[in-house]
Amino acid sequence: MKKETLLYEIRVNGHLDPRRLQWVENLTVSLQPNGDTILVAPIPDQSALHGLLSWLYDLGIPLESVKRLTNQ
């Protein structure tokens, strides 16, 4: 049985340097004119999602939203 990977959009307050996020595979970083950053990435499981969100929290980056977009 193949494990399903889900695509997530994570919006944070402030512009993040894409180089700080190189460890996240297949990540798309989009800097918005309003100052937000949108991160879109396939996340293999809840543990990986939690790890990414915890890392952002530890950096003190305000989280705006987390949205599951679609199945890959």
C-alpha positions as CSV (number, residue, x, y, z in Angstrom):
1,M,0.0,0.0,0.0
2,K,1.5,3.3,-1.1
3,K,1.7,6.1,1.4
4,E,-0.1,9.3,0.3
5,T,1.9,12.6,0.2
6,L,-0.2,15.7,0.8
7,L,0.6,19.2,-0.6
8,Y,0.4,21.9,2.0
9,E,0.4,25.7,1.8
10,I,1.9,27.4,4.9
11,R,1.6,31.2,5.1
12,V,3.8,33.1,7.6
13,N,4.2,36.7,8.5
14,G,7.4,38.2,7.2
15,H,9.7,37.5,4.3
16,L,11.9,34.4,4.8
17,D,15.2,33.9,3.1
18,P,14.7,30.9,0.8
19,R,18.3,29.7,1.7
20,R,17.1,29.0,5.3
21,L,14.6,26.6,3.9
22,Q,16.8,24.5,1.6
23,W,16.5,21.4,3.8
24,V,12.8,21.1,2.9
25,E,12.6,19.0,-0.3
26,N,10.5,20.3,-3.2
27,L,9.6,23.5,-1.4
28,T,8.3,26.5,-3.3
29,V,8.9,29.8,-1.6
30,S,6.8,32.8,-2.7
31,L,7.4,36.3,-1.2
32,Q,4.2,38.3,-1.2
33,P,3.9,42.1,-1.6
34,N,2.1,42.4,1.7
35,G,5.2,41.0,3.6
36,D,4.0,37.4,4.0
37,T,5.8,34.3,2.7
38,I,3.9,31.4,1.3
39,L,5.6,28.0,1.5
40,V,4.2,25.1,-0.6
41,A,5.6,21.7,-0.2
42,P,4.6,18.0,-0.4
43,I,4.6,16.8,3.2
44,P,4.8,13.0,3.6
45,D,3.2,12.7,7.0
46,Q,1.9,14.5,10.1
47,S,5.3,14.1,11.8
48,A,7.0,16.0,9.0
49,L,4.4,18.7,9.0
50,H,4.8,19.1,12.8
51,G,8.6,19.3,12.4
52,L,8.3,22.1,9.9
53,L,5.8,24.0,12.0
54,S,7.9,23.5,15.1
55,W,11.0,24.8,13.3
56,L,9.1,28.0,12.3
57,Y,7.8,28.4,15.8
58,D,11.3,28.0,17.3
59,L,12.5,30.8,15.0
60,G,9.7,33.0,16.3
61,I,8.1,33.3,12.9
62,P,4.4,34.2,13.2
63,L,2.2,31.6,11.5
64,E,-0.7,33.0,9.5
65,S,-2.3,29.8,8.1
66,V,-1.8,26.1,7.2
67,K,-3.9,24.7,4.4
68,R,-3.9,21.3,2.7
69,L,-4.1,21.9,-1.0
70,T,-4.4,18.6,-2.8
71,N,-3.2,15.0,-3.0
72,Q,-0.2,14.3,-5.1
